[in-house]
Amino acid sequence: MRLFQEQLIKGSEHANQVILGALMELILVVSAVGTATTMFPILRKYNETIALWHVCFRFLEALIITVGVISVLSLVTLSREFVAAGAVNPAYFQASGVTLRAIHDWTFLLGPNFMLGINTMMYSFILYKSKLVPRFIPILGITGSAFIFLCALLVMFGVIEQVSVWGAILALPIFANEMILAVWLIFKGFNESALASIVEK
């Protein structure tokens, strides 16, 4: 109980840092929606069904992350109210805080891990089949999506902690895929001959 009260006080003291972190998460939400809608017109020319699924799951990922951001911002409000109330009725604040933190933890798992694994698998499959980018990139994406999905399942069943050495190892391939794909598209773009063949279909 005392430890949690100290955390609430610190949360109020560092509220601006928490809000800044929440804003960074919202930028992630916007970028997730943006990449999905930007890639859809191209991906749909090869497989419209999977491309549409990708957009839906990307939006779902963004929605889940947004719920997590709201829970964090609600914790900031709770911390401020706790300090303003002079630590009156700490059991109520603790119960509310534990609930909000649990919501954040689950959204942090389901959005950036579980849903990310699904939608990365879908767009990587299309990129592999269409040859829009060198095949090592979607192969890395398919591998990474399987690993991050496995990580989500292991965390859900309490086998490993999400923020742990094993969590980082399982997340590394999908992180590498996203960075390599982003750099490749910025400097090289899609394979023009593959893109032309898809456009003709």
C-alpha distance (Angstrom), angle and dihedral (degrees) to the residues before:
residue distance angle dihedral
M1 . . .
R2 3.81 . .
L3 3.81 92.1 .
F4 3.78 90.9 52.2
Q5 3.79 91.4 49.8
E6 3.81 89.4 53.5
Q7 3.80 89.4 50.5
L8 3.80 90.8 52.6
I9 3.78 91.0 50.8
K10 3.81 91.7 48.9
G11 3.80 89.2 47.2
S12 3.78 89.6 58.0
E13 3.80 92.3 45.7
H14 3.82 92.8 51.3
A15 3.80 97.2 36.6
N16 3.80 94.5 126.8
Q17 3.81 91.8 55.3
V18 3.81 90.5 50.4
I19 3.81 91.1 48.9
L20 3.80 90.2 49.6
G21 3.80 89.3 52.7
A22 3.81 89.5 49.4
L23 3.81 89.8 52.9
M24 3.81 89.4 53.2
E25 3.79 88.9 53.1
L26 3.80 90.0 51.0
I27 3.80 88.9 53.5
L28 3.82 86.3 54.4
V29 3.82 88.8 52.2
V30 3.81 92.0 51.9
S31 3.81 92.0 46.9
A32 3.82 91.9 49.1
V33 3.79 91.4 53.5
G34 3.80 91.2 41.4
T35 3.80 95.8 52.6
A36 3.80 92.0 46.6
T37 3.80 95.0 51.0
T38 3.82 92.7 41.5
M39 3.80 94.0 51.8
F40 3.81 95.5 42.1
P41 3.84 98.1 81.2
I42 3.80 89.6 53.4
L43 3.81 99.2 40.0
R44 3.82 93.4 46.3
K45 3.81 90.7 63.0
Y46 3.80 88.5 67.2
N47 3.81 101.3 34.5
E48 3.79 116.9 -3.3
T49 3.81 95.1 -175.3
I50 3.80 95.6 54.5
A51 3.82 90.9 40.4
L52 3.81 89.6 54.6
W53 3.79 91.5 47.0
H54 3.78 88.3 51.2
V55 3.81 91.4 54.9
C56 3.82 91.8 47.2
F57 3.79 94.5 49.3
R58 3.81 91.0 44.1
F59 3.80 89.6 53.7
L60 3.80 89.2 47.4
E61 3.80 89.9 51.2
A62 3.82 89.6 50.9
L63 3.81 91.3 48.2
I64 3.80 92.9 51.0
I65 3.82 91.4 48.9
T66 3.81 89.3 49.6
V67 3.81 90.5 54.4
G68 3.80 87.9 52.3
V69 3.81 90.8 51.3
I70 3.80 90.5 51.0
S71 3.81 90.4 51.8
V72 3.82 91.0 52.1
L73 3.80 92.3 48.9
S74 3.80 88.8 47.4
L75 3.80 88.1 54.5
V76 3.81 88.3 55.3
T77 3.80 89.8 53.3
L78 3.80 90.2 47.0
S79 3.81 90.8 50.9
R80 3.79 91.6 51.1
E81 3.80 91.8 47.9
F82 3.80 90.4 48.9
V83 3.79 91.7 53.8
A84 3.81 92.5 43.7
A85 3.80 91.5 50.4
G86 3.79 91.2 53.3
A87 3.81 94.2 -119.5
V88 3.81 91.9 -60.8
N89 3.83 114.3 163.2
P90 3.82 95.9 5.4
A91 3.83 92.8 179.6
Y92 3.81 90.4 65.4
F93 3.79 92.4 49.7
Q94 3.79 91.6 46.1
A95 3.81 92.8 51.8
S96 3.81 91.3 48.8
G97 3.80 91.9 45.3
V98 3.79 94.2 49.8
T99 3.82 90.1 51.0
L100 3.81 93.9 49.5
R101 3.79 92.1 46.2
A102 3.82 90.7 49.8
I103 3.81 90.3 51.8
H104 3.80 89.7 51.8
D105 3.81 93.0 47.7
W106 3.80 92.9 51.0
T107 3.80 94.0 45.6
F108 3.81 89.5 47.7
L109 3.80 87.0 56.4
L110 3.80 100.6 40.4
G111 3.81 98.0 42.6
P112 3.82 108.6 40.9
N113 3.82 93.8 29.1
F114 3.80 115.5 25.1
M115 3.83 100.1 33.5
L116 3.80 92.5 34.6
G117 3.80 89.6 58.2
I118 3.80 91.7 52.8
N119 3.79 98.9 46.8
T120 3.81 94.2 41.7
M121 3.79 89.2 53.8
M122 3.81 90.5 53.7
Y123 3.80 99.5 49.6
S124 3.82 91.8 39.7
F125 3.81 89.5 54.7
I126 3.81 91.0 53.7
L127 3.81 92.5 45.2
Y128 3.80 90.2 50.1
K129 3.80 94.2 49.8
S130 3.80 95.5 42.2
K131 3.83 96.6 43.9
L132 3.80 89.5 -138.8
V133 3.81 87.9 145.6
P134 3.82 131.6 19.1
R135 3.77 108.3 -68.9
F136 3.79 95.4 -121.5
I137 3.81 88.2 71.0
P138 3.84 97.9 57.5
I139 3.81 89.9 39.1
L140 3.79 87.7 57.0
G141 3.82 88.1 46.2
I142 3.81 93.4 51.9
T143 3.80 90.6 47.0
G144 3.79 92.0 46.4
S145 3.79 93.2 48.0
A146 3.81 90.8 52.5
F147 3.81 90.9 49.4
I148 3.82 95.3 47.1
F149 3.80 90.6 46.6
L150 3.81 89.2 50.8
C151 3.80 89.0 48.3
A152 3.82 90.3 53.5
L153 3.80 91.5 51.3
L154 3.81 93.0 47.4
V155 3.80 90.9 50.4
M156 3.82 92.4 46.4
F157 3.79 91.0 54.9
G158 3.80 93.5 43.7
V159 3.80 97.2 -113.1
I160 3.82 94.1 125.4
E161 3.79 137.4 5.8
Q162 3.79 116.9 -107.4
V163 3.80 92.3 -132.7
S164 3.80 98.0 50.6
V165 3.79 141.9 99.3
W166 3.81 91.8 -88.8
G167 3.80 91.1 46.0
A168 3.80 89.9 53.4
I169 3.82 92.9 46.4
L170 3.81 92.4 51.1
A171 3.81 91.4 46.7
L172 3.81 95.5 48.5
P173 3.86 98.3 83.1
I174 3.81 94.3 52.2
F175 3.80 90.8 45.4
A176 3.80 89.5 51.8
N177 3.82 91.1 47.4
E178 3.80 93.4 52.3
M179 3.80 93.2 47.6
I180 3.82 94.7 45.7
L181 3.81 92.8 45.1
A182 3.80 92.0 49.0
V183 3.81 93.3 49.2
W184 3.80 91.9 45.1
L185 3.81 93.5 51.3
I186 3.81 92.2 46.1
F187 3.80 95.1 51.7
K188 3.82 103.9 23.9
G189 3.78 107.7 18.3
F190 3.80 123.9 -162.1
N191 3.79 121.9 -29.3
E192 3.81 102.2 -89.9
S193 3.81 96.5 -149.3
A194 3.82 91.8 49.1
L195 3.79 90.5 45.7
A196 3.81 91.2 49.9
S197 3.79 92.0 50.9
I198 3.80 90.7 51.6
V199 3.79 92.4 47.8
E200 3.80 90.0 53.8
K201 3.80 92.3 56.2
